[in-house]
Amino acid sequence: MDSETFARVNDNGRVVIPASYRKALGIKAGDEVILRMEDDELRITTMTRRIERAQRRIRQYVKPGVSLADELIAERREAAKRERET
């Protein structure tokens, strides 16, 4: 897939996202996309891609084999236990 391509805006303001780009982003007909202006450019992504990006960013701070969900559950159980004791 090319990293850059040209598309024409029609009279209704619509732009067709090329099939190779839709495939790379996992966009199917009827899917919702997120549009964002950044540095005078329009960026298009999906919620799935945003979540994946956030997970990659967080993983760099988490030791291998550690489950953040398990840690959160343990913390919540400990907090509930302390509340019952008071």
C-alpha positions as protocol buffer text, in pm:
chain_id: "A"
residue {
  index: 1
  type: MET
  ca { x: 0 y: 0 z: 0 }
}
residue {
  index: 2
  type: ASP
  ca { x: 124 y: 347 z: -83 }
}
residue {
  index: 3
  type: SER
  ca { x: 169 y: 586 z: 209 }
}
residue {
  index: 4
  type: GLU
  ca { x: 20 y: 867 z: 4 }
}
residue {
  index: 5
  type: THR
  ca { x: -243 y: 892 z: -265 }
}
residue {
  index: 6
  type: PHE
  ca { x: -468 y: 1153 z: -424 }
}
residue {
  index: 7
  type: ALA
  ca { x: -846 y: 1163 z: -408 }
}
residue {
  index: 8
  type: ARG
  ca { x: -1098 y: 1412 z: -541 }
}
residue {
  index: 9
  type: VAL
  ca { x: -1367 y: 1575 z: -328 }
}
residue {
  index: 10
  type: ASN
  ca { x: -1708 y: 1555 z: -497 }
}
residue {
  index: 11
  type: ASP
  ca { x: -1979 y: 1823 z: -499 }
}
residue {
  index: 12
  type: ASN
  ca { x: -2122 y: 1689 z: -173 }
}
residue {
  index: 13
  type: GLY
  ca { x: -1785 y: 1710 z: 4 }
}
residue {
  index: 14
  type: ARG
  ca { x: -1732 y: 1335 z: -4 }
}
residue {
  index: 15
  type: VAL
  ca { x: -1398 y: 1161 z: -50 }
}
residue {
  index: 16
  type: VAL
  ca { x: -1365 y: 791 z: -128 }
}
residue {
  index: 17
  type: ILE
  ca { x: -1113 y: 611 z: 92 }
}
residue {
  index: 18
  type: PRO
  ca { x: -918 y: 377 z: -139 }
}
residue {
  index: 19
  type: ALA
  ca { x: -971 y: 4 z: -80 }
}
residue {
  index: 20
  type: SER
  ca { x: -607 y: -54 z: 21 }
}
residue {
  index: 21
  type: TYR
  ca { x: -639 y: 207 z: 296 }
}
residue {
  index: 22
  type: ARG
  ca { x: -972 y: 67 z: 416 }
}
residue {
  index: 23
  type: LYS
  ca { x: -821 y: -280 z: 427 }
}
residue {
  index: 24
  type: ALA
  ca { x: -513 y: -160 z: 618 }
}
residue {
  index: 25
  type: LEU
  ca { x: -735 y: 11 z: 877 }
}
residue {
  index: 26
  type: GLY
  ca { x: -992 y: -269 z: 890 }
}
residue {
  index: 27
  type: ILE
  ca { x: -1271 y: -37 z: 774 }
}
residue {
  index: 28
  type: LYS
  ca { x: -1580 y: -206 z: 629 }
}
residue {
  index: 29
  type: ALA
  ca { x: -1893 y: -57 z: 473 }
}
residue {
  index: 30
  type: GLY
  ca { x: -2108 y: 100 z: 743 }
}
residue {
  index: 31
  type: ASP
  ca { x: -1824 y: 130 z: 997 }
}
residue {
  index: 32
  type: GLU
  ca { x: -1787 y: 452 z: 1191 }
}
residue {
  index: 33
  type: VAL
  ca { x: -1457 y: 638 z: 1155 }
}
residue {
  index: 34
  type: ILE
  ca { x: -1301 y: 913 z: 1365 }
}
residue {
  index: 35
  type: LEU
  ca { x: -1184 y: 1229 z: 1189 }
}
residue {
  index: 36
  type: ARG
  ca { x: -936 y: 1461 z: 1359 }
}
residue {
  index: 37
  type: MET
  ca { x: -756 y: 1776 z: 1252 }
}
residue {
  index: 38
  type: GLU
  ca { x: -389 y: 1767 z: 1346 }
}
residue {
  index: 39
  type: ASP
  ca { x: -122 y: 2009 z: 1223 }
}
residue {
  index: 40
  type: ASP
  ca { x: -352 y: 2131 z: 944 }
}
residue {
  index: 41
  type: GLU
  ca { x: -410 y: 1774 z: 826 }
}
residue {
  index: 42
  type: LEU
  ca { x: -714 y: 1549 z: 842 }
}
residue {
  index: 43
  type: ARG
  ca { x: -649 y: 1215 z: 1012 }
}
residue {
  index: 44
  type: ILE
  ca { x: -888 y: 921 z: 981 }
}
residue {
  index: 45
  type: THR
  ca { x: -886 y: 628 z: 1220 }
}
residue {
  index: 46
  type: THR
  ca { x: -1120 y: 386 z: 1396 }
}
residue {
  index: 47
  type: MET
  ca { x: -1195 y: 331 z: 1764 }
}
residue {
  index: 48
  type: THR
  ca { x: -1037 y: -14 z: 1736 }
}
residue {
  index: 49
  type: ARG
  ca { x: -711 y: 140 z: 1609 }
}
residue {
  index: 50
  type: ARG
  ca { x: -716 y: 399 z: 1886 }
}
residue {
  index: 51
  type: ILE
  ca { x: -758 y: 130 z: 2150 }
}
residue {
  index: 52
  type: GLU
  ca { x: -477 y: -77 z: 1999 }
}
residue {
  index: 53
  type: ARG
  ca { x: -248 y: 228 z: 1998 }
}
residue {
  index: 54
  type: ALA
  ca { x: -330 y: 303 z: 2364 }
}
residue {
  index: 55
  type: GLN
  ca { x: -263 y: -59 z: 2460 }
}
residue {
  index: 56
  type: ARG
  ca { x: 78 y: -50 z: 2285 }
}
residue {
  index: 57
  type: ARG
  ca { x: 168 y: 268 z: 2471 }
}
residue {
  index: 58
  type: ILE
  ca { x: 71 y: 123 z: 2808 }
}
residue {
  index: 59
  type: ARG
  ca { x: 250 y: -208 z: 2748 }
}
residue {
  index: 60
  type: GLN
  ca { x: 588 y: -36 z: 2740 }
}
residue {
  index: 61
  type: TYR
  ca { x: 542 y: 50 z: 3110 }
}
residue {
  index: 62
  type: VAL
  ca { x: 411 y: -289 z: 3224 }
}
residue {
  index: 63
  type: LYS
  ca { x: 641 y: -578 z: 3307 }
}
residue {
  index: 64
  type: PRO
  ca { x: 589 y: -895 z: 3098 }
}
residue {
  index: 65
  type: GLY
  ca { x: 345 y: -1136 z: 3257 }
}
residue {
  index: 66
  type: VAL
  ca { x: 173 y: -866 z: 3464 }
}
residue {
  index: 67
  type: SER
  ca { x: -203 y: -831 z: 3419 }
}
residue {
  index: 68
  type: LEU
  ca { x: -324 y: -480 z: 3488 }
}
residue {
  index: 69
  type: ALA
  ca { x: -681 y: -612 z: 3509 }
}
residue {
  index: 70
  type: ASP
  ca { x: -580 y: -862 z: 3779 }
}
residue {
  index: 71
  type: GLU
  ca { x: -397 y: -587 z: 3971 }
}
residue {
  index: 72
  type: LEU
  ca { x: -700 y: -359 z: 3953 }
}
residue {
  index: 73
  type: ILE
  ca { x: -933 y: -635 z: 4075 }
}
residue {
  index: 74
  type: ALA
  ca { x: -698 y: -712 z: 4365 }
}
residue {
  index: 75
  type: GLU
  ca { x: -684 y: -344 z: 4459 }
}
residue {
  index: 76
  type: ARG
  ca { x: -1063 y: -314 z: 4449 }
}
residue {
  index: 77
  type: ARG
  ca { x: -1106 y: -626 z: 4664 }
}
residue {
  index: 78
  type: GLU
  ca { x: -856 y: -493 z: 4918 }
}
residue {
  index: 79
  type: ALA
  ca { x: -1036 y: -157 z: 4929 }
}
residue {
  index: 80
  type: ALA
  ca { x: -1372 y: -330 z: 4978 }
}
residue {
  index: 81
  type: LYS
  ca { x: -1223 y: -541 z: 5258 }
}
residue {
  index: 82
  type: ARG
  ca { x: -1094 y: -229 z: 5434 }
}
residue {
  index: 83
  type: GLU
  ca { x: -1436 y: -63 z: 5401 }
}
residue {
  index: 84
  type: ARG
  ca { x: -1608 y: -362 z: 5562 }
}
residue {
  index: 85
  type: GLU
  ca { x: -1362 y: -353 z: 5853 }
}
residue {
  index: 86
  type: THR
  ca { x: -1442 y: 8 z: 5939 }
}
